[in-house]
Amino acid sequence: MKNQSFNVILIFGLIAVGVGLSAFTVNERELAIKLRVGQVVASNYEPGLHWKIPVYETVQKFPSRILKIDDAPQEVFTLDRQNMTVDFFVQWRIVDAVKFYTSTGGSQQEAVARLREIIRNSVVTEFGKRSTREAISVQRVELMRDMLALAIPTAEGLGAELVDFRVKQVEFVARVRESVYEQMRAERAQLATETRAQGQEAAELIRSTADKNRTVILANANRESQIIRGQGDARSAEIYANAYNKDAEFYAFYRSIDAYKNSIGNPGDLLVLDPNNEFFRYLNQSGGKR
């Protein structure tokens, strides 16, 4: 009886061990492949419980989440032969487990090493196509896009996808940094000088134009005033002539009275004239009548 119970337990134990060696699970954050004597026989497993032949078949799993490569700064040369260091990071993930296994032997470290080399080559290539000014200017987004596009085809050969590429910092190497800054300062100073010269030229043009306009305006105003003055004098002469023709004697009398008013009676006035001068004609006539 005891032997029968032991045999039952042994059988169930062997069944449990067999099931345990035959079953495997895949979760949503994993990719899995089934190997039979080192050859891939199945892949693309859905999350859940799956089966394999113990010992004869093995399963290898890889993470499907996004991974990160944060490498040491890479030294590069720009198109104008300036030495710079580029600090960057890359986000990637495994998308084809079979291709990843056959190309890297399933080693994530091997994949990282090869991806790192791919990215470094693309960084050196793309920075070498651009000048220093382009590399540190607003073209940074275009630069990262081109580096990612250059590295993607090679990464696909590893069964990997490059999700993102970011340049964190671009710096000049210490030995050339000061000379580059000095060159940039000289360029800015030259630009400032040119801008000031253009401003002065524009100011001189504005002043000369204003002076010319002022001269033209004054000349036109003077001409208009002369015309108006001439018209007024002509009108005045016409009025005087009409008045004279109507009563010449009264007109002469009025003009004489007006002359007396303007020349006699003011403090300091002194006239040395002959009493019989024509100027005193109306005064002398007035005295004779009295």
Stockholm file with secondary structure:
# STOCKHOLM 1.0

chainA/1-290         MKNQSFNVILIFGLIAVGVGLSAFTVNERELAIKLRVGQVVASNYEPGLHWKIPVYETVQKFPSRILKIDDAPQEVFTLDRQNMTVDFFVQWRIVDAVKFYTSTGGSQQEAVARLREIIRNSVVTEFGKRSTREAISVQRVELMRDMLALAIPTAEGLGAELVDFRVKQVEFVARVRESVYEQMRAERAQLATETRAQGQEAAELIRSTADKNRTVILANANRESQIIRGQGDARSAEIYANAYNKDAEFYAFYRSIDAYKNSIGNPGDLLVLDPNNEFFRYLNQSGGKR
#=GR chainA/1-290 SS CHHHHHHHHHHHHHHHHHHHHHEEEECTTEEEEEEETTEEEECCCCSEEEECCTTTEEEEEEECSCEEEECCCEEEECTTCCEEEEEEEEEEEECCHHHHHHHHTTCHHHHHHHHHHHHHHHHHHHHHTSCHHHHTSTTHHHHHHHHHHHHHHHHHTTTEEEEEEEEEEEEECHHHHHHHHHHHHHHHHHHHHHHHHHHHHHHHHHHHHHHHHHHHHHHHHHHHHHHHHHHHHHHHHHHHHHHHHHCHHHHHHHHHHHHHHHHSSSTTCCCCCCTTSGGGHHHHHHHHHC
#=GC SS_cons         CHHHHHHHHHHHHHHHHHHHHHEEEECTTEEEEEEETTEEEECCCCSEEEECCTTTEEEEEEECSCEEEECCCEEEECTTCCEEEEEEEEEEEECCHHHHHHHHTTCHHHHHHHHHHHHHHHHHHHHHTSCHHHHTSTTHHHHHHHHHHHHHHHHHTTTEEEEEEEEEEEEECHHHHHHHHHHHHHHHHHHHHHHHHHHHHHHHHHHHHHHHHHHHHHHHHHHHHHHHHHHHHHHHHHHHHHHHHHCHHHHHHHHHHHHHHHHSSSTTCCCCCCTTSGGGHHHHHHHHHC
//
